[in-house]
Amino acid sequence: MSDKSRSSEQTVDDAWPAVLTWRAHDEPRMESVRVQLQGKRIKAYGRIVAAATESHPAFSASYDLVTDETGATKRLSLTVTLAERERQLSIARDEESQWLVQDHSQTKKSDFGGALDVDVIFSPFFNALPIRRVGLHTRTDSVSLPVAYVRLPELSVETVNISYSSGADGIKLHSPVAETTITVDSEGFILDYPGLAERI
């Protein structure tokens, strides 16, 4: 490995772990996450805090995420706190890409359409998972991917397809809640997601 490559790798490694924070554009909501990177592997612990709006009650959601060495989600644990209750959800993917979903009332198994990633509504952080895994922050490409999509604060999980198309002006995204162009940093983490949040 050349000295230049080693120096570049050390600069990237020196930036991690890091705390990334986003503020919603038009809603009283924030997200903050501590991220540790090792290649494509991510370990993250974060929290979304949202005041009451017309579409949802006030809630906080804390999460703990681990991916494998390819960047595919291995495990996500979520705790949602509302004024009247607290609920937990655990999602884990095995080597055959079967997902085990456990919540307060049941345990179920699904393949979520072959999904390798989890996405959580209201979270800019989770959009980085497929972007980093397929390398859209480093090259021009278009992909449509199934994800295990978690809705907050109800903690329901469903399969949805999200389309990403990277280009010079950012990454065009089409999801169940948005059709927009997002910008990312050199590591693939969201800087600005119009209509959702911006990094501060």
C-alpha positions as YAML, in Angstrom:
chain: A
units: angstrom
residues:
- id: 1
  name: MET
  ca: [0.00, 0.00, 0.00]
- id: 2
  name: SER
  ca: [1.43, 3.39, -0.96]
- id: 3
  name: ASP
  ca: [2.03, 6.13, 1.62]
- id: 4
  name: LYS
  ca: [-0.64, 8.24, -0.12]
- id: 5
  name: SER
  ca: [-3.25, 5.44, 0.14]
- id: 6
  name: ARG
  ca: [-2.32, 4.79, 3.76]
- id: 7
  name: SER
  ca: [-2.57, 8.51, 4.58]
- id: 8
  name: SER
  ca: [-5.98, 8.76, 2.89]
- id: 9
  name: GLU
  ca: [-7.22, 5.68, 4.76]
- id: 10
  name: GLN
  ca: [-5.97, 7.09, 8.08]
- id: 11
  name: THR
  ca: [-7.77, 10.39, 7.44]
- id: 12
  name: VAL
  ca: [-11.07, 8.56, 6.89]
- id: 13
  name: ASP
  ca: [-10.47, 6.31, 9.93]
- id: 14
  name: ASP
  ca: [-9.57, 9.33, 12.10]
- id: 15
  name: ALA
  ca: [-13.02, 10.83, 11.42]
- id: 16
  name: TRP
  ca: [-14.79, 7.83, 13.01]
- id: 17
  name: PRO
  ca: [-16.49, 7.23, 15.34]
- id: 18
  name: ALA
  ca: [-18.56, 10.37, 14.84]
- id: 19
  name: VAL
  ca: [-21.88, 11.82, 15.98]
- id: 20
  name: LEU
  ca: [-24.14, 12.91, 13.11]
- id: 21
  name: THR
  ca: [-27.15, 15.14, 13.80]
- id: 22
  name: TRP
  ca: [-30.08, 16.19, 11.60]
- id: 23
  name: ARG
  ca: [-32.83, 18.77, 12.10]
- id: 24
  name: ALA
  ca: [-36.15, 18.41, 10.28]
- id: 25
  name: HIS
  ca: [-36.96, 21.15, 7.76]
- id: 26
  name: ASP
  ca: [-40.59, 21.82, 8.59]
- id: 27
  name: GLU
  ca: [-41.36, 19.70, 11.66]
- id: 28
  name: PRO
  ca: [-40.26, 19.86, 15.31]
- id: 29
  name: ARG
  ca: [-37.99, 16.80, 15.05]
- id: 30
  name: MET
  ca: [-34.29, 15.90, 15.37]
- id: 31
  name: GLU
  ca: [-32.13, 12.82, 15.00]
- id: 32
  name: SER
  ca: [-28.67, 12.21, 16.40]
- id: 33
  name: VAL
  ca: [-26.58, 9.06, 15.96]
- id: 34
  name: ARG
  ca: [-23.15, 7.85, 17.01]
- id: 35
  name: VAL
  ca: [-21.66, 5.97, 14.05]
- id: 36
  name: GLN
  ca: [-18.69, 3.61, 14.06]
- id: 37
  name: LEU
  ca: [-17.32, 2.45, 10.69]
- id: 38
  name: GLN
  ca: [-15.03, -0.40, 9.74]
- id: 39
  name: GLY
  ca: [-14.97, -0.65, 5.94]
- id: 40
  name: LYS
  ca: [-18.66, -1.05, 4.96]
- id: 41
  name: ARG
  ca: [-19.56, -2.37, 8.42]
- id: 42
  name: ILE
  ca: [-21.62, 0.08, 10.52]
- id: 43
  name: LYS
  ca: [-22.43, 0.07, 14.20]
- id: 44
  name: ALA
  ca: [-24.78, 2.88, 15.20]
- id: 45
  name: TYR
  ca: [-26.69, 4.04, 18.24]
- id: 46
  name: GLY
  ca: [-29.14, 6.91, 17.71]
- id: 47
  name: ARG
  ca: [-32.31, 8.67, 18.75]
- id: 48
  name: ILE
  ca: [-35.15, 10.46, 16.97]
- id: 49
  name: VAL
  ca: [-37.08, 12.99, 19.06]
- id: 50
  name: ALA
  ca: [-40.34, 14.37, 17.65]
- id: 51
  name: ALA
  ca: [-42.89, 16.80, 19.07]
- id: 52
  name: ALA
  ca: [-46.58, 16.21, 18.37]
- id: 53
  name: THR
  ca: [-47.85, 17.12, 14.89]
- id: 54
  name: GLU
  ca: [-51.10, 16.59, 12.99]
- id: 55
  name: SER
  ca: [-49.76, 13.26, 11.69]
- id: 56
  name: HIS
  ca: [-48.33, 11.74, 14.90]
- id: 57
  name: PRO
  ca: [-48.15, 12.18, 18.70]
- id: 58
  name: ALA
  ca: [-44.96, 13.27, 20.45]
- id: 59
  name: PHE
  ca: [-42.47, 10.40, 20.66]
- id: 60
  name: SER
  ca: [-38.84, 9.45, 20.97]
- id: 61
  name: ALA
  ca: [-37.28, 6.45, 19.26]
- id: 62
  name: SER
  ca: [-33.88, 5.08, 20.22]
- id: 63
  name: TYR
  ca: [-32.15, 2.53, 18.02]
- id: 64
  name: ASP
  ca: [-29.14, 0.25, 17.92]
- id: 65
  name: LEU
  ca: [-28.02, -0.98, 14.48]
- id: 66
  name: VAL
  ca: [-25.35, -3.45, 13.36]
- id: 67
  name: THR
  ca: [-24.54, -4.32, 9.74]
- id: 68
  name: ASP
  ca: [-22.30, -7.06, 8.36]
- id: 69
  name: GLU
  ca: [-19.04, -6.52, 6.45]
- id: 70
  name: THR
  ca: [-20.96, -5.86, 3.19]
- id: 71
  name: GLY
  ca: [-23.08, -3.14, 4.83]
- id: 72
  name: ALA
  ca: [-26.25, -5.28, 4.90]
- id: 73
  name: THR
  ca: [-28.33, -4.97, 8.09]
- id: 74
  name: LYS
  ca: [-27.79, -7.77, 10.61]
- id: 75
  name: ARG
  ca: [-29.78, -6.41, 13.54]
- id: 76
  name: LEU
  ca: [-31.89, -3.40, 14.49]
- id: 77
  name: SER
  ca: [-33.35, -2.84, 17.95]
- id: 78
  name: LEU
  ca: [-35.82, 0.03, 18.39]
- id: 79
  name: THR
  ca: [-37.52, 1.43, 21.48]
- id: 80
  name: VAL
  ca: [-40.35, 3.93, 20.97]
- id: 81
  name: THR
  ca: [-41.55, 6.02, 23.92]
- id: 82
  name: LEU
  ca: [-44.93, 7.74, 23.87]
- id: 83
  name: ALA
  ca: [-46.63, 9.56, 26.76]
- id: 84
  name: GLU
  ca: [-48.76, 6.50, 27.56]
- id: 85
  name: ARG
  ca: [-46.37, 3.61, 26.82]
- id: 86
  name: GLU
  ca: [-43.01, 2.30, 25.70]
- id: 87
  name: ARG
  ca: [-42.60, -0.42, 23.07]
- id: 88
  name: GLN
  ca: [-39.68, -2.38, 21.65]
- id: 89
  name: LEU
  ca: [-39.06, -3.92, 18.25]
- id: 90
  name: SER
  ca: [-36.20, -6.18, 17.23]
- id: 91
  name: ILE
  ca: [-35.38, -7.11, 13.64]
- id: 92
  name: ALA
  ca: [-32.59, -9.56, 12.81]
- id: 93
  name: ARG
  ca: [-31.50, -11.03, 9.45]
- id: 94
  name: ASP
  ca: [-29.87, -14.46, 9.21]
- id: 95
  name: GLU
  ca: [-27.39, -15.79, 6.61]
- id: 96
  name: GLU
  ca: [-30.27, -16.88, 4.32]
- id: 97
  name: SER
  ca: [-31.71, -13.34, 4.38]
- id: 98
  name: GLN
  ca: [-34.69, -14.40, 6.49]
- id: 99
  name: TRP
  ca: [-35.77, -11.71, 8.93]
- id: 100
  name: LEU
  ca: [-37.05, -12.39, 12.44]
- id: 101
  name: VAL
  ca: [-39.25, -9.56, 13.74]
- id: 102
  name: GLN
  ca: [-40.14, -9.46, 17.43]
- id: 103
  name: ASP
  ca: [-42.38, -6.90, 19.11]
- id: 104
  name: HIS
  ca: [-44.47, -6.70, 22.29]
- id: 105
  name: SER
  ca: [-47.13, -9.06, 20.98]
- id: 106
  name: GLN
  ca: [-45.63, -11.44, 18.42]
- id: 107
  name: THR
  ca: [-42.67, -12.94, 16.62]
- id: 108
  name: LYS
  ca: [-42.81, -13.39, 12.87]
- id: 109
  name: LYS
  ca: [-40.47, -14.39, 10.08]
- id: 110
  name: SER
  ca: [-40.31, -12.80, 6.61]
- id: 111
  name: ASP
  ca: [-37.90, -12.35, 3.72]
- id: 112
  name: PHE
  ca: [-39.20, -8.79, 3.09]
- id: 113
  name: GLY
  ca: [-38.85, -9.33, -0.65]
- id: 114
  name: GLY
  ca: [-35.16, -10.18, -0.38]
- id: 115
  name: ALA
  ca: [-34.34, -6.95, 1.49]
- id: 116
  name: LEU
  ca: [-30.83, -6.49, 2.86]
- id: 117
  name: ASP
  ca: [-31.51, -3.06, 4.37]
- id: 118
  name: VAL
  ca: [-33.84, -1.48, 6.92]
- id: 119
  name: ASP
  ca: [-35.33, 1.98, 6.52]
- id: 120
  name: VAL
  ca: [-37.03, 3.91, 9.33]
- id: 121
  name: ILE
  ca: [-39.53, 6.67, 8.53]
- id: 122
  name: PHE
  ca: [-38.43, 10.18, 9.66]
- id: 123
  name: SER
  ca: [-34.74, 9.08, 9.67]
- id: 124
  name: PRO
  ca: [-32.14, 10.46, 7.26]
- id: 125
  name: PHE
  ca: [-29.55, 8.09, 8.75]
- id: 126
  name: PHE
  ca: [-31.14, 4.86, 7.49]
- id: 127
  name: ASN
  ca: [-31.09, 6.08, 3.87]
- id: 128
  name: ALA
  ca: [-27.29, 5.81, 4.00]
- id: 129
  name: LEU
  ca: [-27.44, 2.02, 4.43]
- id: 130
  name: PRO
  ca: [-28.31, 1.06, 0.81]
- id: 131
  name: ILE
  ca: [-26.40, 4.05, -0.59]
- id: 132
  name: ARG
  ca: [-23.19, 2.92, 1.14]
- id: 133
  name: ARG
  ca: [-23.78, -0.80, 0.55]
- id: 134
  name: VAL
  ca: [-24.12, -0.45, -3.26]
- id: 135
  name: GLY
  ca: [-21.66, 2.46, -3.51]
- id: 136
  name: LEU
  ca: [-24.01, 5.10, -4.96]
- id: 137
  name: HIS
  ca: [-21.99, 7.84, -3.23]
- id: 138
  name: THR
  ca: [-18.93, 6.89, -5.31]
- id: 139
  name: ARG
  ca: [-20.39, 6.16, -8.75]
- id: 140
  name: THR
  ca: [-23.29, 6.96, -11.08]
- id: 141
  name: ASP
  ca: [-25.92, 4.22, -11.07]
- id: 142
  name: SER
  ca: [-29.64, 3.52, -10.61]
- id: 143
  name: VAL
  ca: [-31.08, 0.81, -8.36]
- id: 144
  name: SER
  ca: [-34.46, -0.15, -6.97]
- id: 145
  name: LEU
  ca: [-34.18, -2.08, -3.73]
- id: 146
  name: PRO
  ca: [-36.61, -3.76, -1.35]
- id: 147
  name: VAL
  ca: [-36.22, -2.65, 2.27]
- id: 148
  name: ALA
  ca: [-37.78, -3.65, 5.57]
- id: 149
  name: TYR
  ca: [-39.60, -0.36, 6.23]
- id: 150
  name: VAL
  ca: [-40.38, 0.59, 9.83]
- id: 151
  name: ARG
  ca: [-43.11, 3.15, 10.51]
- id: 152
  name: LEU
  ca: [-42.95, 5.29, 13.65]
- id: 153
  name: PRO
  ca: [-44.34, 5.61, 16.22]
- id: 154
  name: GLU
  ca: [-46.49, 2.50, 15.60]
- id: 155
  name: LEU
  ca: [-43.50, 0.18, 14.92]
- id: 156
  name: SER
  ca: [-45.13, -1.58, 11.97]
- id: 157
  name: VAL
  ca: [-42.79, -3.27, 9.47]
- id: 158
  name: GLU
  ca: [-43.52, -3.83, 5.79]
- id: 159
  name: THR
  ca: [-41.70, -4.42, 2.52]
- id: 160
  name: VAL
  ca: [-41.32, -1.37, 0.28]
- id: 161
  name: ASN
  ca: [-39.19, -0.66, -2.77]
- id: 162
  name: ILE
  ca: [-37.02, 2.45, -2.78]
- id: 163
  name: SER
  ca: [-35.36, 3.70, -5.96]
- id: 164
  name: TYR
  ca: [-32.05, 5.56, -6.00]
- id: 165
  name: SER
  ca: [-30.39, 7.18, -9.01]
- id: 166
  name: SER
  ca: [-27.05, 8.91, -8.47]
- id: 167
  name: GLY
  ca: [-25.74, 11.73, -10.62]
- id: 168
  name: ALA
  ca: [-23.80, 14.99, -10.53]
- id: 169
  name: ASP
  ca: [-26.62, 16.86, -8.75]
- id: 170
  name: GLY
  ca: [-27.08, 14.26, -5.97]
- id: 171
  name: ILE
  ca: [-29.06, 11.07, -5.55]
- id: 172
  name: LYS
  ca: [-32.64, 11.01, -6.75]
- id: 173
  name: LEU
  ca: [-34.79, 9.03, -4.31]
- id: 174
  name: HIS
  ca: [-38.30, 7.64, -4.67]
- id: 175
  name: SER
  ca: [-39.82, 6.14, -1.51]
- id: 176
  name: PRO
  ca: [-43.32, 5.70, -0.01]
- id: 177
  name: VAL
  ca: [-43.07, 9.17, 1.55]
- id: 178
  name: ALA
  ca: [-40.88, 11.18, -0.84]
- id: 179
  name: GLU
  ca: [-39.66, 11.84, -4.35]
- id: 180
  name: THR
  ca: [-36.68, 14.14, -4.09]
- id: 181
  name: THR
  ca: [-32.95, 14.60, -4.68]
- id: 182
  name: ILE
  ca: [-30.74, 14.12, -1.65]
- id: 183
  name: THR
  ca: [-27.12, 15.11, -1.14]
- id: 184
  name: VAL
  ca: [-24.57, 12.96, 0.69]
- id: 185
  name: ASP
  ca: [-21.07, 13.36, 2.07]
- id: 186
  name: SER
  ca: [-18.01, 11.41, 0.85]
- id: 187
  name: GLU
  ca: [-18.96, 8.48, 3.10]
- id: 188
  name: GLY
  ca: [-22.55, 8.28, 1.80]
- id: 189
  name: PHE
  ca: [-24.28, 9.83, 4.83]
- id: 190
  name: ILE
  ca: [-27.11, 12.28, 4.11]
- id: 191
  name: LEU
  ca: [-26.30, 16.02, 4.20]
- id: 192
  name: ASP
  ca: [-29.69, 17.24, 3.00]
- id: 193
  name: TYR
  ca: [-32.94, 15.38, 2.34]
- id: 194
  name: PRO
  ca: [-35.41, 18.03, 1.09]
- id: 195
  name: GLY
  ca: [-38.73, 17.75, 2.89]
- id: 196
  name: LEU
  ca: [-37.23, 15.62, 5.67]
- id: 197
  name: ALA
  ca: [-34.08, 16.99, 7.33]
- id: 198
  name: GLU
  ca: [-30.64, 18.56, 6.96]
- id: 199
  name: ARG
  ca: [-27.45, 17.73, 8.78]
- id: 200
  name: ILE
  ca: [-26.30, 20.34, 11.28]
...
